[in-house]
């Protein structure tokens, strides 16, 4: 609720094999203030 999925860009730099650790990074570009937000 309250989220809009706009787009996604993927870059595959090398294969990932079973058992390997994968690190992901997420960046928030804009956060709109909303007083009705509940966490």
Short mmCIF file of the C-alpha atoms (twelve columns), coordinates in Angstrom:
data_MODEL
# 
_entry.id   MODEL 
# 
loop_
_atom_site.group_PDB 
_atom_site.id 
_atom_site.type_symbol 
_atom_site.label_atom_id 
_atom_site.label_alt_id 
_atom_site.label_comp_id 
_atom_site.label_asym_id 
_atom_site.label_seq_id 
_atom_site.Cartn_x 
_atom_site.Cartn_y 
_atom_site.Cartn_z 
_atom_site.pdbx_PDB_model_num 
ATOM 1  C CA . UNK A 1  0.000  0.000   0.000   1 
ATOM 2  C CA . UNK A 2  1.267  3.447   -0.890  1 
ATOM 3  C CA . UNK A 3  4.041  2.254   -3.213  1 
ATOM 4  C CA . UNK A 4  4.248  2.779   -6.960  1 
ATOM 5  C CA . UNK A 5  6.654  0.621   -8.969  1 
ATOM 6  C CA . UNK A 6  7.953  2.731   -11.849 1 
ATOM 7  C CA . UNK A 7  10.904 1.015   -13.497 1 
ATOM 8  C CA . UNK A 8  13.790 -1.399  -13.109 1 
ATOM 9  C CA . UNK A 9  17.258 -1.569  -14.665 1 
ATOM 10 C CA . UNK A 10 19.353 -4.723  -14.380 1 
ATOM 11 C CA . UNK A 11 23.052 -5.107  -15.138 1 
ATOM 12 C CA . UNK A 12 24.397 -8.669  -15.160 1 
ATOM 13 C CA . UNK A 13 28.149 -8.342  -14.583 1 
ATOM 14 C CA . UNK A 14 28.887 -12.041 -14.065 1 
ATOM 15 C CA . UNK A 15 27.055 -15.305 -13.353 1 
ATOM 16 C CA . UNK A 16 25.866 -16.139 -9.830  1 
ATOM 17 C CA . UNK A 17 26.197 -19.748 -8.767  1 
ATOM 18 C CA . UNK A 18 24.267 -21.747 -6.153  1 
ATOM 19 C CA . UNK A 19 25.620 -21.053 -2.674  1 
ATOM 20 C CA . UNK A 20 27.233 -17.706 -3.559  1 
ATOM 21 C CA . UNK A 21 26.444 -14.580 -1.563  1 
ATOM 22 C CA . UNK A 22 24.619 -11.820 -3.478  1 
ATOM 23 C CA . UNK A 23 24.702 -8.185  -2.327  1 
ATOM 24 C CA . UNK A 24 21.984 -5.801  -3.553  1 
ATOM 25 C CA . UNK A 25 21.847 -2.007  -3.289  1 
ATOM 26 C CA . UNK A 26 18.685 0.116   -3.323  1 
ATOM 27 C CA . UNK A 27 18.578 3.891   -3.645  1 
ATOM 28 C CA . UNK A 28 15.592 6.083   -2.723  1 
ATOM 29 C CA . UNK A 29 15.462 9.036   -5.097  1 
ATOM 30 C CA . UNK A 30 12.460 10.848  -3.618  1 
ATOM 31 C CA . UNK A 31 10.360 10.450  -0.475  1 
ATOM 32 C CA . UNK A 32 7.080  12.293  -0.297  1 
ATOM 33 C CA . UNK A 33 5.967  13.342  3.194   1 
ATOM 34 C CA . UNK A 34 2.602  11.856  4.149   1 
ATOM 35 C CA . UNK A 35 1.104  12.276  7.620   1 
ATOM 36 C CA . UNK A 36 -1.236 9.303   7.089   1 
ATOM 37 C CA . UNK A 37 1.675  6.855   6.700   1 
ATOM 38 C CA . UNK A 38 1.651  3.929   9.145   1 
ATOM 39 C CA . UNK A 39 4.589  1.624   9.767   1 
# 
